[in-house]
């Protein structure tokens, strides 16, 4: 991933910018050009003498800095997908509902080869740019279209993992036994409980194993001089994840 973008972190503040090698950064702090082969920890000065430190791009930075076309998948949900499916280098992944492309980029950076579908042509073009920034443009192919209309061309158990974030995910889950290799996983993200129920029922009807649906909730701890307590700012709900495994 030598072509991946890097973070430029201002040494005297919390300001940071995502830029590709050779790109120019122009801010009120001055102008600088990112070296063609920036080294992590290297410092670069703007023409005004302001210093930025180069930081290697990591997964959470994708969520923070990708150009957005909607609400991207949260790192906590990405972690559940990877942890529950064992996604790994060499996997073949069929993804649908690309959106901003955070999940597809995470999987690509793991070493998986991802084919991802996005219905909206403008969203798909943004996602392609994001894949280039993440350094996974050769591993993640962003296609414009509806994956449901393409399923006949994928039958034959080619995929190790299906990851779905669409309203009609159940139509793909129904075909999962024909799409997945033996032991392969299907993971469906749903913002609404009705869609999660539909995905789980369809997974069971299709004969998938180990079917379960999890709600992802995360609550921050506040630590100060008075003591430590959970945050009272909401419940930290993001969505529902349904998993199933092919026989």
C-alpha angles and dihedrals in degrees: 000000000000090000092057119119121253134218118249107206119194107232095217100045142021094262115126135172134197114227136162122235110281094020124127124237117207119185139137084273090066140263128298138164120225111236117249090244106027116190121218109254093023116133124222127191128215120225087264092057096254112146128226126186120218114235126186115246115254132184099267089052088064090061092046100045112024115113103258130226094175139330107330123216110274120242089243090060092044088053092053091050092051095041097048097043100036091229108193148164112301096026119137109224132192110200130181131191096037097181110158089351101234096138093044091050093049090052092046091052088052087060099258122138108233132195107192130185127212121178097204111075093207092050090048091053091051090049091053089055090049091051089054091051090050091051093240101105090120094048100043119057112195111204125189112228148060113301092207089066091053101048096101088064092055102049116123106076097276100146132077093194140022116199116186132185103165137109091243096047090128090068088061094041088056088061096041096109089059094045102044130075116235108290093014122141138232120206123187124191115203129177092199128059092224091061091046091052091049091050093049094047091049092048091054093046090050090056099248117158132232092019114183139153122215130192112217115223125165127182125190124226118229113216121189141137092283095056144275126295140153117270115262093207102111131300098282095235117168108165149289129292122200119195133190135166131218118238 
